[in-house]
C-alpha cells in the first residue's frame, strides 16, 4: 500500500503479494529523488503533521493495541506520546540543519601539501529504507516509530514490514500516517506497509532498497543481516538484536541503599513481563550480601503478566529449559505459566543464580538474552571477579553500576578499570539507576557492540539515529550555481 491507497485492516492481515510488493518498491524508488529534494524545513512540517494526526487518534489506536498486545492503557498511551515526540524532535533537527554536517575547506594555493581545491562536504539521503517493526513496542518501534521517523527525516522513503504480533494496530497506524502524509503533500510512495515473512525477505533482497533497520531476536536479525550482506551490492543493515544488560552493585551502594536497589532491580527485570531490550538480565552483587534474600522475596511477590505473543512464550519457555538444564544453575524462584483469556500465556518471574566461575565457563549460553521476566544473580568476591565477567561479556546495550552516591577516593580507584571494561562492551553506561528507561534525546545512544547491534557506530534512539540513513558526499571545485543550497 502506498500513500495514495486506502488501507484496510482486512487487506493488511493478508501477506503482501508479489505484485503488490513490486508496486510498493517501484513507488518508493520513483519518489526517492522527489522526497530527497524537499527542503528540510518542509520535511519538518510533514513530520509535525504526522505527529498531530497520531495524537488526534491516540484513544482509538490504544484500544486496538490493548486487545492485540495485552499491554496496559497507560503504557500504550505513553508510547504514542513518545512516537509523536520523536517525530517532532526530528522535525526540529531538520530545521536546525546540524544533521547535514556541512564542512567547507576553501581553495588554498598555499596549503602545506600543495594547492588545495575547494572542497565542500555534507550528508545526503541514502535512498529507500526497509524497516522491520518490533514486537514489544507497537508504536514507538513499529509503523511510525523511531526507525520510520528518522528515515523520513533523513529524506528517505520508508517501507514498513508489519510485525505479526499486532497486525491491526499496524494497519490502523499506517492508515493514520498515510492520510497525514497525503494531507501534508508528501509524494506518493514515500511510505508503505507490507506484511508477511516472504515479502519482507524479498524486499530486503531487492536492489531498490538501500538500507534496512530491525529490532528483534538475534536469530531473526542475524538471518536478515546475512541476507543484506550477501546481496550483489550489500547494504547497510542496522539490527538491534540481543542484550543482557548486566548490573554491578558495589558494597558501598549496598551499605547506603540495599532495599532500594532490591526494589529497583526486581521492578526493572520484570517490567513489561521482561520484554524490554534493556531488561537487566544479570545482577552482580558482593558475596554474602543479604540483598539476595530480599530480591528473592520481592520476586515471589510479582504477579503473573501476559506476554506479547504465543511465539514469544514458546521462545521464552525453550530458553528457560536451556538455561536451567545447566547443572551449575540454581533456581531461586521458579516462575509459573498460566493461561490467559487472550490465548497468550501469562508468566510470573523466574530468578536464577550461578557462581562467577560457572558464569564465565558457560558464557556462550548464559550471556544470551532471555526475552522474558528472568534474571541471574551472581555473587562476586573482588574486582578480579568483575573483570573476568566483563572480559567474557558479549556486546550489550547497557552496563549499569551502582555505587555510593559519593564514592570514596579508594572506591573510585577500584571502579576505573571496571568502568573502562564496561565501556568497551556497551553503548550506554548507567550509574545508580536502571537501564529500562531510555530517554529520547539528542545525547542518547541506544546501540552497542554485536550482538547488541550490527552497527556499533549508530543508535536507534535520539536525533543522531538519522545518520543511519545518510551518507557523505563532497563537491570539489563545483561552480557556485551547481552547489546544493546547503553548501553555498
LINMOKA-V803240 format. One record per pair of residues at least 24 apart in sequence whose C-alpha atoms are under 7 Angstrom apart, sorted by the first residue. I is the first residue (numbers start at 0). J is the second residue. D is the distance in Angstrom with one decimal. If there is no record, write none. Layout:
i=I j=J d=D
i=I j=J d=D
This chain:
i=0 j=191 d=5.3
i=0 j=192 d=5.9
i=1 j=187 d=6.5
i=1 j=188 d=5.2
i=1 j=190 d=6.0
i=1 j=191 d=4.7
i=2 j=177 d=4.9
i=2 j=180 d=6.9
i=2 j=181 d=6.3
i=2 j=187 d=5.4
i=2 j=188 d=5.9
i=2 j=189 d=6.8
i=2 j=190 d=5.9
i=2 j=191 d=6.6
i=3 j=187 d=6.1
i=6 j=174 d=5.6
i=7 j=170 d=6.7
i=8 j=167 d=5.8
i=8 j=170 d=5.4
i=8 j=171 d=6.9
i=11 j=170 d=6.2
i=11 j=194 d=6.6
i=12 j=166 d=6.3
i=13 j=194 d=6.9
i=14 j=194 d=4.8
i=14 j=195 d=4.6
i=15 j=193 d=5.7
i=15 j=194 d=5.3
i=15 j=195 d=6.3
i=15 j=198 d=6.1
i=20 j=198 d=6.9
i=23 j=188 d=6.8
i=23 j=191 d=6.7
i=24 j=207 d=6.7
i=26 j=187 d=6.9
i=26 j=188 d=4.4
i=27 j=127 d=6.2
i=27 j=156 d=5.7
i=27 j=188 d=4.6
i=27 j=189 d=5.8
i=28 j=127 d=6.5
i=28 j=207 d=6.1
i=30 j=186 d=6.4
i=30 j=187 d=6.6
i=30 j=188 d=5.9
i=30 j=189 d=6.4
i=31 j=126 d=6.2
i=31 j=127 d=6.6
i=31 j=155 d=6.4
i=31 j=156 d=6.0
i=34 j=154 d=5.8
i=34 j=155 d=6.8
i=34 j=186 d=6.8
i=35 j=124 d=6.5
i=35 j=154 d=4.7
i=35 j=155 d=6.6
i=39 j=93 d=5.2
i=39 j=94 d=6.4
i=40 j=93 d=6.2
i=40 j=94 d=5.2
i=42 j=152 d=6.6
i=43 j=90 d=4.1
i=43 j=91 d=6.9
i=43 j=93 d=5.9
i=43 j=94 d=6.8
i=45 j=180 d=6.6
i=45 j=183 d=5.6
i=46 j=86 d=5.7
i=46 j=87 d=6.6
i=46 j=90 d=6.1
i=47 j=86 d=6.6
i=47 j=87 d=5.7
i=47 j=90 d=6.7
i=48 j=179 d=6.2
i=48 j=183 d=6.6
i=49 j=176 d=5.8
i=49 j=179 d=5.2
i=49 j=180 d=6.6
i=50 j=83 d=4.6
i=50 j=86 d=6.1
i=50 j=87 d=6.9
i=52 j=175 d=6.5
i=52 j=179 d=6.3
i=53 j=83 d=7.0
i=53 j=175 d=6.6
i=60 j=168 d=6.5
i=60 j=171 d=6.9
i=60 j=172 d=7.0
i=63 j=168 d=5.9
i=64 j=165 d=6.9
i=64 j=168 d=5.5
i=67 j=165 d=5.6
i=68 j=165 d=6.7
i=68 j=307 d=5.2
i=69 j=305 d=6.5
i=69 j=307 d=6.7
i=78 j=138 d=5.8
i=78 j=139 d=5.5
i=79 j=138 d=5.9
i=79 j=139 d=6.8
i=81 j=139 d=6.4
i=82 j=138 d=6.5
i=82 j=139 d=5.0
i=82 j=143 d=6.9
i=82 j=144 d=5.7
i=85 j=145 d=6.5
i=86 j=148 d=5.6
i=88 j=462 d=6.9
i=89 j=149 d=6.6
i=89 j=152 d=6.2
i=89 j=462 d=6.0
i=90 j=152 d=7.0
i=116 j=475 d=6.6
i=116 j=476 d=6.1
i=117 j=475 d=5.6
i=117 j=476 d=4.9
i=118 j=473 d=6.4
i=118 j=474 d=5.8
i=118 j=475 d=4.7
i=118 j=476 d=6.5
i=119 j=473 d=5.3
i=119 j=474 d=5.2
i=119 j=475 d=6.6
i=119 j=486 d=6.4
i=120 j=471 d=6.7
i=120 j=472 d=5.6
i=120 j=473 d=4.2
i=120 j=474 d=6.4
i=121 j=471 d=5.5
i=121 j=472 d=5.8
i=121 j=473 d=6.6
i=122 j=469 d=5.8
i=122 j=470 d=5.3
i=122 j=471 d=4.4
i=122 j=472 d=6.2
i=123 j=469 d=5.3
i=123 j=470 d=5.5
i=123 j=471 d=6.2
i=124 j=153 d=5.7
i=124 j=154 d=5.3
i=124 j=155 d=5.8
i=124 j=468 d=6.1
i=124 j=469 d=4.6
i=124 j=470 d=6.4
i=125 j=155 d=6.8
i=125 j=209 d=6.5
i=125 j=468 d=5.4
i=125 j=469 d=5.1
i=125 j=470 d=5.9
i=126 j=155 d=5.1
i=126 j=156 d=6.8
i=126 j=209 d=5.5
i=127 j=155 d=5.3
i=127 j=156 d=4.7
i=127 j=157 d=5.9
i=127 j=207 d=6.8
i=127 j=208 d=5.2
i=127 j=209 d=5.6
i=127 j=210 d=6.9
i=128 j=155 d=6.4
i=128 j=156 d=6.2
i=128 j=157 d=4.9
i=128 j=158 d=6.2
i=128 j=208 d=5.8
i=128 j=209 d=6.0
i=128 j=210 d=4.9
i=128 j=211 d=5.4
i=129 j=157 d=6.0
i=129 j=158 d=4.9
i=129 j=159 d=6.0
i=129 j=203 d=6.9
i=129 j=208 d=6.6
i=129 j=210 d=6.4
i=129 j=211 d=4.6
i=129 j=212 d=6.5
i=130 j=158 d=6.2
i=130 j=159 d=4.8
i=130 j=160 d=6.1
i=130 j=211 d=5.6
i=130 j=212 d=4.9
i=130 j=213 d=6.1
i=131 j=159 d=6.0
i=131 j=160 d=4.9
i=131 j=161 d=6.7
i=131 j=212 d=6.1
i=131 j=213 d=4.8
i=131 j=214 d=6.9
i=132 j=159 d=6.8
i=132 j=160 d=6.1
i=132 j=161 d=5.6
i=132 j=162 d=5.4
i=132 j=213 d=6.7
i=132 j=214 d=6.8
i=133 j=162 d=6.3
i=133 j=214 d=5.2
i=133 j=215 d=6.0
i=134 j=162 d=6.1
i=134 j=164 d=6.0
i=135 j=274 d=6.5
i=137 j=165 d=6.8
i=142 j=169 d=6.0
i=142 j=172 d=6.7
i=142 j=173 d=6.4
i=145 j=459 d=6.8
i=145 j=460 d=6.6
i=146 j=212 d=6.8
i=146 j=459 d=6.7
i=149 j=464 d=6.1
i=149 j=465 d=4.7
i=150 j=465 d=6.2
i=150 j=468 d=5.9
i=153 j=465 d=5.7
i=153 j=468 d=6.3
i=153 j=469 d=6.4
i=156 j=189 d=4.3
i=156 j=190 d=5.9
i=157 j=189 d=6.0
i=157 j=190 d=5.0
i=157 j=191 d=6.5
i=158 j=190 d=5.8
i=158 j=191 d=4.8
i=158 j=192 d=5.8
i=159 j=191 d=6.1
i=159 j=192 d=4.7
i=159 j=193 d=6.0
i=160 j=192 d=6.0
i=160 j=193 d=4.9
i=160 j=194 d=5.5
i=160 j=199 d=6.0
i=161 j=192 d=6.6
i=161 j=193 d=6.1
i=161 j=194 d=5.3
i=164 j=308 d=6.0
i=203 j=227 d=6.6
i=204 j=230 d=6.5
i=209 j=234 d=5.7
i=210 j=234 d=5.5
i=210 j=235 d=4.8
i=210 j=236 d=5.9
i=211 j=235 d=6.4
i=211 j=236 d=4.8
i=211 j=237 d=6.2
i=212 j=236 d=5.8
i=212 j=237 d=4.7
i=212 j=238 d=5.7
i=213 j=237 d=6.3
i=213 j=238 d=4.6
i=213 j=239 d=6.1
i=214 j=238 d=5.9
i=214 j=239 d=4.7
i=214 j=240 d=6.2
i=215 j=239 d=6.4
i=215 j=240 d=5.4
i=216 j=240 d=5.0
i=216 j=241 d=6.1
i=217 j=241 d=5.5
i=217 j=450 d=7.0
i=237 j=452 d=6.9
i=237 j=453 d=5.7
i=237 j=454 d=5.6
i=238 j=452 d=5.2
i=238 j=453 d=5.2
i=239 j=451 d=5.8
i=239 j=452 d=4.3
i=239 j=453 d=6.8
i=240 j=450 d=5.9
i=240 j=451 d=5.3
i=240 j=452 d=5.6
i=241 j=276 d=6.9
i=241 j=368 d=5.5
i=241 j=450 d=5.7
i=241 j=451 d=4.9
i=242 j=276 d=6.4
i=242 j=277 d=7.0
i=242 j=368 d=5.4
i=242 j=395 d=4.7
i=242 j=396 d=5.9
i=242 j=451 d=5.2
i=243 j=279 d=6.2
i=243 j=280 d=4.9
i=243 j=281 d=6.6
i=243 j=366 d=6.3
i=243 j=367 d=6.6
i=243 j=368 d=5.1
i=243 j=395 d=6.3
i=244 j=277 d=6.3
i=244 j=278 d=6.5
i=244 j=279 d=4.8
i=244 j=280 d=5.9
i=244 j=281 d=6.8
i=244 j=395 d=5.9
i=244 j=396 d=6.3
i=244 j=397 d=4.9
i=244 j=398 d=5.3
i=245 j=279 d=5.7
i=245 j=280 d=6.0
i=245 j=281 d=4.6
i=245 j=282 d=5.9
i=245 j=398 d=5.3
i=245 j=399 d=6.4
i=246 j=279 d=6.5
i=246 j=281 d=6.2
i=246 j=282 d=4.8
i=246 j=283 d=6.0
i=246 j=398 d=6.0
i=246 j=399 d=4.5
i=246 j=400 d=5.9
i=247 j=282 d=6.2
i=247 j=283 d=4.8
i=247 j=284 d=6.4
i=247 j=399 d=6.1
i=247 j=400 d=4.8
i=247 j=401 d=6.1
i=248 j=283 d=6.1
i=248 j=284 d=5.2
i=248 j=400 d=6.0
i=248 j=401 d=4.7
i=248 j=402 d=6.6
i=249 j=284 d=6.8
i=249 j=285 d=6.7
i=249 j=401 d=6.1
i=249 j=402 d=5.5
i=250 j=285 d=6.2
i=251 j=402 d=6.0
i=251 j=403 d=5.2
i=252 j=401 d=5.9
i=252 j=402 d=4.5
i=252 j=403 d=4.5
i=255 j=403 d=6.6
i=257 j=290 d=6.4
i=261 j=290 d=6.5
i=261 j=293 d=6.4
i=261 j=294 d=5.3
i=265 j=294 d=6.7
i=265 j=297 d=6.8
i=265 j=298 d=6.2
i=267 j=433 d=6.7
i=267 j=435 d=6.3
i=268 j=372 d=6.1
i=268 j=373 d=6.9
i=268 j=374 d=6.8
i=269 j=348 d=6.7
i=269 j=372 d=4.9
i=272 j=304 d=5.8
i=272 j=306 d=6.3
i=272 j=371 d=5.8
i=272 j=372 d=5.1
i=273 j=370 d=6.4
i=273 j=371 d=4.1
i=273 j=372 d=3.9
i=273 j=373 d=6.9
i=274 j=370 d=5.6
i=274 j=371 d=5.1
i=275 j=435 d=7.0
i=277 j=396 d=6.9
i=277 j=434 d=5.6
i=277 j=435 d=5.0
i=278 j=434 d=6.8
i=278 j=435 d=5.7
i=279 j=434 d=6.9
i=280 j=373 d=6.8
i=280 j=374 d=4.5
i=280 j=375 d=6.2
i=281 j=374 d=5.6
i=281 j=375 d=4.8
i=281 j=376 d=5.9
i=282 j=375 d=6.2
i=282 j=376 d=4.8
i=282 j=377 d=6.0
i=283 j=376 d=6.2
i=283 j=377 d=4.8
i=283 j=378 d=5.7
i=283 j=379 d=6.5
i=284 j=377 d=6.3
i=284 j=378 d=5.0
i=284 j=379 d=6.1
i=285 j=378 d=5.4
i=285 j=379 d=5.2
i=285 j=380 d=6.0
i=286 j=378 d=4.6
i=286 j=379 d=5.2
i=286 j=380 d=5.6
i=295 j=331 d=6.8
i=295 j=332 d=6.6
i=298 j=348 d=6.6
i=299 j=332 d=6.7
i=301 j=347 d=6.7
i=302 j=347 d=6.0
i=303 j=345 d=5.7
i=303 j=346 d=4.7
i=303 j=347 d=4.0
i=304 j=345 d=4.7
i=304 j=346 d=5.4
i=304 j=347 d=6.4
i=305 j=343 d=6.7
i=305 j=344 d=5.8
i=305 j=345 d=3.7
i=305 j=346 d=6.3
i=306 j=343 d=6.6
i=306 j=344 d=6.4
i=306 j=345 d=5.7
i=308 j=343 d=5.9
i=309 j=343 d=5.2
i=312 j=344 d=6.9
i=315 j=369 d=6.8
i=315 j=370 d=6.2
i=315 j=371 d=6.2
i=318 j=369 d=6.5
i=322 j=365 d=7.0
i=327 j=353 d=6.4
i=327 j=357 d=6.7
i=328 j=352 d=5.9
i=328 j=353 d=5.1
i=329 j=353 d=6.3
i=348 j=372 d=4.8
i=348 j=373 d=5.7
i=349 j=373 d=4.8
i=349 j=374 d=6.9
i=350 j=374 d=5.4
i=350 j=375 d=6.1
i=351 j=375 d=4.6
i=351 j=376 d=6.1
i=352 j=376 d=4.7
i=352 j=377 d=5.9
i=353 j=377 d=5.5
i=354 j=378 d=6.3
i=355 j=379 d=6.3
i=355 j=384 d=6.6
i=359 j=388 d=6.1
i=359 j=391 d=6.4
i=362 j=391 d=6.7
i=366 j=392 d=6.7
i=366 j=393 d=6.8
i=386 j=417 d=6.4
i=389 j=420 d=6.4
i=389 j=421 d=6.5
i=393 j=424 d=6.7
i=393 j=450 d=7.0
i=394 j=424 d=4.9
i=394 j=425 d=6.0
i=394 j=447 d=6.1
i=394 j=448 d=4.4
i=394 j=449 d=5.0
i=394 j=450 d=5.6
i=394 j=451 d=5.5
i=395 j=424 d=6.1
i=395 j=425 d=4.9
i=395 j=426 d=6.9
i=395 j=447 d=5.7
i=395 j=448 d=6.3
i=395 j=450 d=7.0
i=395 j=451 d=4.8
i=396 j=425 d=5.3
i=396 j=426 d=5.1
i=396 j=427 d=6.2
i=396 j=445 d=6.5
i=396 j=446 d=5.4
i=396 j=447 d=5.0
i=396 j=451 d=5.6
i=397 j=425 d=5.1
i=397 j=426 d=5.8
i=397 j=427 d=4.8
i=397 j=428 d=5.7
i=397 j=434 d=6.6
i=398 j=425 d=6.2
i=398 j=427 d=6.6
i=398 j=428 d=5.1
i=398 j=429 d=6.2
i=399 j=428 d=5.8
i=399 j=429 d=4.5
i=399 j=430 d=5.7
i=399 j=433 d=6.9
i=399 j=434 d=6.9
i=400 j=429 d=6.2
i=400 j=430 d=5.0
i=400 j=431 d=6.2
i=401 j=430 d=5.8
i=401 j=431 d=4.5
i=402 j=431 d=6.5
i=424 j=448 d=6.3
